[in-house]
Amino acid sequence: MKITRTAQLLASLALITFIGISSASANSLITTSPISGSTVSTAPTSVTLTTQISLLPDANEIVVTDSSGVRVDDGTLTVSDTTATIGLKPLVDSGIYRVSYVLYSEGDVPLEGSFTFNFSAPSVITPNEPSPTPTKSQTPASSSWGTNVFIIFILILAFFVFIGLALYARKLFRDR
């Protein structure tokens, strides 16, 4: 059974291409509010984390502590698609606040981490009345030009591998 050089080359190229493709994508944190490492002078009423992949509605955990390690979150965690929000008790002390989180998405490892923000309390504390903010609907992610070129390249490569295998099979049946 003699394999032609072209068939070997096509098979090797196809194997290298398909081994190099990774199908897994890990969840990652996109934005935080308050921003990680920032200093805020107005006490936030909540902490919001936005991820890349949709979150499971019931399994997530966010804990906010002050500089002495006392919890300052009120325990009301709300999850909406890729956003998790936890309410805060009124902040009155200046200092570094730590946000620790464990976020779960389906079919992915838990996203764990923490970040800090600095709260610089004003000299006179006034109660902060929550005001409604309009929500924007997210636009669906579209594929980029590079993704389209990559997919077209893979399809063309698969076509040539198919032709090479068909020619090889034809040669095998002819040589019988």
C-alpha positions as CSV (number, residue, x, y, z in Angstrom):
1,M,0.0,0.0,0.0
2,K,1.8,3.1,-1.3
3,I,0.7,6.5,-0.1
4,T,1.5,9.4,-2.4
5,R,3.5,12.4,-1.2
6,T,0.5,14.7,-1.9
7,A,-1.9,12.7,0.2
8,Q,0.7,12.6,3.1
9,L,1.1,16.4,2.9
10,L,-2.6,17.0,2.8
11,A,-3.3,14.7,5.8
12,S,-0.4,16.3,7.8
13,L,-1.7,19.8,7.1
14,A,-5.2,18.9,8.1
15,L,-4.0,17.3,11.3
16,I,-1.9,20.3,12.2
17,T,-4.8,22.7,11.5
18,F,-7.4,20.8,13.5
19,I,-5.0,20.2,16.5
20,G,-4.3,24.0,16.6
21,I,-8.0,24.9,16.9
22,S,-9.2,25.4,20.4
23,S,-13.0,25.0,21.0
24,A,-13.0,26.1,24.7
25,S,-13.4,29.6,25.8
26,A,-13.0,30.6,29.4
27,N,-15.2,33.1,31.1
28,S,-13.6,36.4,32.0
29,L,-14.5,39.6,33.8
30,I,-15.1,42.5,31.4
31,T,-16.1,45.5,33.6
32,T,-16.6,46.3,37.2
33,S,-18.5,49.1,38.9
34,P,-16.9,50.7,40.8
35,I,-13.9,50.3,38.6
36,S,-11.2,48.1,40.1
37,G,-8.5,50.2,41.8
38,S,-10.5,53.4,41.5
39,T,-11.2,56.0,44.2
40,V,-14.9,57.0,44.6
41,S,-16.1,60.0,46.6
42,T,-19.8,59.1,46.4
43,A,-20.8,56.0,48.2
44,P,-21.9,53.3,45.8
45,T,-25.2,51.5,46.5
46,S,-24.1,48.4,44.7
47,V,-21.2,46.5,43.1
48,T,-21.7,45.2,39.5
49,L,-19.6,42.7,37.7
50,T,-20.0,42.1,33.9
51,T,-18.6,38.9,32.4
52,Q,-18.0,37.6,28.9
53,I,-20.3,34.5,29.1
54,S,-23.8,34.3,30.6
55,L,-23.9,33.5,34.2
56,L,-26.0,30.8,36.0
57,P,-28.8,32.6,37.9
58,D,-28.5,30.7,41.3
59,A,-24.9,29.7,42.0
60,N,-22.9,32.9,42.2
61,E,-21.3,34.6,45.2
62,I,-20.1,38.2,45.7
63,V,-18.8,39.4,49.0
64,V,-17.8,43.1,49.7
65,T,-15.7,43.8,52.9
66,D,-14.3,46.9,54.4
67,S,-10.6,47.4,55.4
68,S,-11.2,45.6,58.7
69,G,-12.8,42.6,57.0
70,V,-16.4,43.3,58.0
71,R,-19.0,42.6,55.3
72,V,-20.7,45.7,53.9
73,D,-22.8,44.0,51.2
74,D,-26.5,43.5,52.0
75,G,-26.6,40.0,50.5
76,T,-29.1,40.8,47.7
77,L,-27.4,39.3,44.6
78,T,-29.1,39.9,41.3
79,V,-27.9,38.1,38.1
80,S,-29.1,39.1,34.7
81,D,-27.4,37.3,31.7
82,T,-23.7,38.4,31.9
83,T,-24.2,40.9,34.8
84,A,-24.1,40.2,38.6
85,T,-25.0,43.0,41.0
86,I,-24.9,42.9,44.8
87,G,-26.4,45.7,47.0
88,L,-24.3,47.5,49.6
89,K,-25.2,48.9,53.0
90,P,-24.6,52.6,53.3
91,L,-20.8,53.2,53.3
92,V,-19.7,55.8,55.9
93,D,-16.0,54.9,56.5
94,S,-13.2,55.9,54.2
95,G,-10.9,53.1,53.2
96,I,-10.1,50.3,50.8
97,Y,-13.1,47.9,50.1
98,R,-12.4,44.4,48.8
99,V,-14.8,42.7,46.4
100,S,-14.4,38.9,46.2
101,Y,-16.4,36.9,43.7
102,V,-17.1,33.4,42.5
103,L,-19.2,33.4,39.3
104,Y,-20.5,30.3,37.5
105,S,-21.4,29.9,33.9
106,E,-22.7,26.7,32.2
107,G,-20.0,24.3,31.0
108,D,-17.1,26.4,32.3
109,V,-14.9,26.5,35.4
110,P,-15.9,29.0,38.1
111,L,-14.5,32.5,37.6
112,E,-12.9,33.4,40.9
113,G,-11.1,36.6,41.9
114,S,-11.1,39.8,43.8
115,F,-10.5,43.5,43.4
116,T,-10.4,46.6,45.5
117,F,-11.7,50.1,45.3
118,N,-11.1,53.1,47.6
119,F,-14.0,55.0,49.1
120,S,-13.1,58.5,50.2
121,A,-16.0,59.6,52.4
122,P,-17.0,63.3,52.2
123,S,-16.9,65.3,55.4
124,V,-20.7,65.6,55.5
125,I,-22.6,62.5,54.5
126,T,-25.9,63.0,52.8
127,P,-28.2,60.0,52.0
128,N,-28.0,58.9,48.5
129,E,-31.4,58.6,46.8
130,P,-31.4,55.9,44.2
131,S,-32.4,57.1,40.8
132,P,-33.6,54.9,38.0
133,T,-31.3,54.5,35.2
134,P,-32.4,53.4,31.7
135,T,-31.1,50.1,30.6
136,K,-29.7,49.4,27.1
137,S,-30.3,46.2,25.4
138,Q,-27.2,44.4,24.3
139,T,-26.5,44.1,20.6
140,P,-25.6,40.6,19.5
141,A,-21.9,40.1,18.9
142,S,-21.0,39.9,15.3
143,S,-18.1,38.0,13.7
144,S,-15.1,40.0,12.7
145,W,-13.4,40.0,9.3
146,G,-10.5,37.8,10.7
147,T,-12.9,35.2,11.9
148,N,-14.6,35.1,8.5
149,V,-11.3,34.7,6.7
150,F,-10.2,31.9,9.1
151,I,-13.5,30.0,8.6
152,I,-13.2,30.3,4.8
153,F,-9.6,29.1,5.0
154,I,-10.7,26.0,7.0
155,L,-13.5,25.2,4.5
156,I,-11.1,25.5,1.5
157,L,-8.5,23.3,3.4
158,A,-11.2,20.7,4.1
159,F,-12.3,20.7,0.5
160,F,-8.7,20.0,-0.6
161,V,-8.3,17.3,2.0
162,F,-11.6,15.7,0.7
163,I,-10.3,15.8,-2.9
164,G,-7.0,14.3,-1.9
165,L,-8.7,11.5,0.0
166,A,-11.0,10.8,-2.9
167,L,-8.2,10.6,-5.3
168,Y,-6.3,8.3,-2.9
169,A,-9.3,6.1,-2.5
170,R,-9.8,6.0,-6.3
171,K,-6.2,4.9,-6.7
172,L,-6.6,2.2,-4.1
173,F,-9.6,0.7,-5.9
174,R,-7.9,1.0,-9.3
175,D,-4.8,-0.9,-8.0
176,R,-6.8,-3.8,-6.5
